[in-house]
Amino acid sequence: MTAIKELTMAASVGKNFANVYVSEAFEEVDRTVVTVFFESGGIEYKHFTFVLGKGKTRVTLTDLGAGKYNCYAIQFGPDEEKIESKISFEISEFDNVDTGLDLESIKDALEDIKKVL
């Protein structure tokens, strides 16, 4: 039973969604269990649990609210060998919000003011 050194995870985060990727630590993966918690005030609240079958390495989370999320993965290999990992990510309530302001022109105006002063 050959396991790599560690189970790794990565998250690709958007405005209100995230894709969580889990590596395959075993040559033969039986299943991977990914549990997602929402964290608020230092307390974790269970959000979802996913069981990924052989060859599945991604969990897509949609309609997420702003805040911090912790994802725990347990991957099972042959003979119920297991390896664990954790990743955290945040959804900002300000990401991709159209303020109606042209930030580049504001930056240019501030540079012009700086030159005059």
C-alpha positions as CSV (number, residue, x, y, z in Angstrom):
1,M,0.0,0.0,0.0
2,T,1.8,3.1,-1.2
3,A,0.7,6.5,0.0
4,I,2.4,9.8,-1.0
5,K,3.8,11.8,1.8
6,E,0.6,13.8,2.4
7,L,-2.9,14.4,1.1
8,T,-3.0,17.9,-0.4
9,M,-6.0,20.1,-1.1
10,A,-6.5,23.3,-3.1
11,A,-9.4,25.8,-3.4
12,S,-10.4,27.9,-6.3
13,V,-12.7,30.6,-4.9
14,G,-15.1,32.9,-6.8
15,K,-17.7,35.4,-5.8
16,N,-20.1,33.0,-4.0
17,F,-18.7,29.6,-5.0
18,A,-15.6,27.4,-4.5
19,N,-14.1,24.4,-6.1
20,V,-12.2,22.2,-3.6
21,Y,-9.6,19.8,-5.1
22,V,-8.2,16.8,-3.3
23,S,-5.1,14.9,-4.5
24,E,-5.0,11.2,-4.8
25,A,-2.7,10.0,-2.0
26,F,-3.1,6.3,-2.7
27,E,-2.5,4.4,-5.9
28,E,-5.9,2.8,-5.4
29,V,-8.3,5.3,-3.8
30,D,-11.4,3.6,-2.3
31,R,-13.2,6.8,-1.4
32,T,-12.6,10.4,-0.2
33,V,-14.9,12.0,2.4
34,V,-14.9,15.8,2.3
35,T,-16.7,17.7,5.1
36,V,-17.2,21.5,4.8
37,F,-17.8,23.7,7.9
38,F,-18.7,27.4,8.0
39,E,-16.8,29.1,10.8
40,S,-18.2,32.0,12.7
41,G,-16.9,33.4,16.0
42,G,-14.4,30.5,16.3
43,I,-17.2,27.9,16.1
44,E,-17.5,25.5,13.2
45,Y,-21.0,24.7,11.8
46,K,-21.3,21.7,9.5
47,H,-22.3,22.8,6.0
48,F,-21.9,19.7,3.8
49,T,-20.4,16.3,3.6
50,F,-19.5,14.7,0.3
51,V,-18.3,11.2,-0.4
52,L,-16.2,11.0,-3.6
53,G,-15.8,7.7,-5.3
54,K,-12.8,6.4,-7.2
55,G,-11.3,8.9,-9.6
56,K,-13.3,11.9,-8.2
57,T,-11.2,14.7,-6.8
58,R,-13.3,17.8,-6.9
59,V,-16.2,19.2,-4.8
60,T,-18.1,22.2,-6.1
61,L,-19.7,24.4,-3.5
62,T,-22.3,27.0,-4.8
63,D,-24.4,29.8,-3.3
64,L,-21.9,30.4,-0.4
65,G,-22.4,33.3,1.9
66,A,-19.5,35.6,3.0
67,G,-17.3,34.1,5.6
68,K,-14.7,31.5,6.4
69,Y,-15.0,27.9,5.4
70,N,-12.9,24.9,6.6
71,C,-12.8,21.7,4.6
72,Y,-11.5,18.5,6.0
73,A,-10.8,15.5,3.8
74,I,-10.2,11.8,4.8
75,Q,-9.1,9.6,1.9
76,F,-9.3,5.8,2.2
77,G,-7.0,3.5,0.4
78,P,-6.7,-0.3,0.3
79,D,-7.4,-2.1,3.5
80,E,-9.0,1.0,5.0
81,E,-5.7,2.9,5.2
82,K,-6.5,6.5,5.6
83,I,-4.8,9.9,5.3
84,E,-6.3,13.3,6.3
85,S,-6.0,17.0,5.2
86,K,-7.5,20.4,5.9
87,I,-7.9,23.6,3.9
88,S,-9.6,26.9,4.7
89,F,-10.8,29.7,2.4
90,E,-12.9,32.8,2.7
91,I,-15.7,34.3,0.6
92,S,-15.5,38.0,0.8
93,E,-18.7,40.0,0.8
94,F,-16.9,42.6,-1.4
95,D,-15.4,40.4,-4.1
96,N,-16.6,41.2,-7.6
97,V,-19.0,44.0,-6.4
98,D,-19.5,46.7,-9.0
99,T,-19.2,49.9,-7.1
100,G,-19.8,52.0,-10.2
101,L,-16.5,53.7,-9.6
102,D,-13.6,53.7,-12.1
103,L,-10.8,52.9,-9.8
104,E,-8.1,53.5,-12.4
105,S,-9.3,57.1,-13.0
106,I,-9.4,57.7,-9.3
107,K,-5.8,56.4,-9.0
108,D,-4.7,58.7,-11.9
109,A,-6.5,61.7,-10.2
110,L,-4.7,60.9,-6.9
111,E,-1.4,60.8,-8.7
112,D,-2.1,64.2,-10.3
113,I,-2.9,65.7,-6.9
114,K,0.3,64.2,-5.4
115,K,2.4,65.8,-8.1
116,V,0.8,69.2,-7.4
117,L,1.4,69.0,-3.7
